[in-house]
Amino acid sequence: MWREFWNIYQKRMIGAAIGLFFGLLYLFVGFWDMLFVGLLVSIGYWIGLQKETSDGPVFPWQRLWYSLLERFRPFK
């Protein structure tokens, strides 16, 4: 049962675990509200979900870079 669950939701669980790790680390190093920890866990879950559902990168840096170059290029 756990193996099937792991095979289906592997990247989501890894993303949520990384978010939880950094959230707990930040909580124990300095005092933060539990909403901030929940925010970090949900961001980690979202990144894992994006990696699971798409083949490309989570953040399309190259497309963003080219759109900025086209917009702010001094000599067209």
C-alpha positions as CSV (number, residue, x, y, z in Angstrom):
1,M,0.0,0.0,0.0
2,W,2.7,2.5,0.9
3,R,4.8,1.5,-2.1
4,E,1.8,2.4,-4.4
5,F,1.3,5.6,-2.6
6,W,5.0,6.5,-2.9
7,N,5.0,5.6,-6.6
8,I,2.0,7.8,-7.3
9,Y,2.8,10.9,-5.2
10,Q,6.6,10.7,-4.9
11,K,7.5,14.2,-6.1
12,R,4.7,15.8,-4.1
13,M,5.8,14.1,-0.9
14,I,9.4,15.1,-1.5
15,G,8.5,18.7,-2.1
16,A,6.3,18.8,1.0
17,A,9.0,17.2,3.1
18,I,11.6,19.7,1.9
19,G,9.2,22.5,2.7
20,L,8.5,21.0,6.1
21,F,12.2,20.6,6.9
22,F,13.0,24.2,6.1
23,G,9.9,25.4,7.9
24,L,10.8,23.5,11.1
25,L,14.4,24.6,10.8
26,Y,13.2,28.2,10.6
27,L,10.7,27.7,13.4
28,F,13.4,26.3,15.8
29,V,16.1,28.8,14.9
30,G,13.7,31.8,15.2
31,F,10.1,32.1,16.4
32,W,7.7,32.1,13.5
33,D,4.0,31.5,13.4
34,M,2.7,28.2,12.3
35,L,1.1,29.8,9.3
36,F,4.5,30.5,7.9
37,V,5.4,26.8,8.3
38,G,2.2,25.9,6.5
39,L,3.0,28.3,3.8
40,L,6.5,26.7,3.3
41,V,4.9,23.2,3.2
42,S,2.3,24.3,0.7
43,I,4.9,25.9,-1.5
44,G,7.0,22.7,-1.4
45,Y,3.9,20.7,-2.3
46,W,3.1,23.0,-5.2
47,I,6.6,22.7,-6.6
48,G,6.5,18.9,-6.3
49,L,3.0,19.0,-8.0
50,Q,4.4,21.1,-10.8
51,K,7.3,18.8,-11.4
52,E,5.0,15.8,-11.4
53,T,2.5,17.2,-13.9
54,S,4.9,18.8,-16.4
55,D,8.0,17.7,-18.2
56,G,9.6,21.1,-18.4
57,P,11.1,23.2,-15.6
58,V,9.0,24.6,-12.8
59,F,10.2,28.2,-13.5
60,P,10.7,28.9,-17.2
61,W,13.8,31.1,-16.7
62,Q,14.8,31.0,-20.4
63,R,11.4,32.2,-21.6
64,L,11.4,34.9,-19.0
65,W,14.9,36.0,-20.0
66,Y,14.0,36.3,-23.7
67,S,10.8,38.2,-23.0
68,L,12.8,40.7,-20.9
69,L,15.4,41.0,-23.6
70,E,12.8,41.7,-26.2
71,R,11.1,44.3,-24.1
72,F,14.1,46.2,-22.9
73,R,16.4,45.8,-25.9
74,P,17.8,49.3,-26.7
75,F,18.4,48.7,-30.4
76,K,15.5,47.0,-32.2
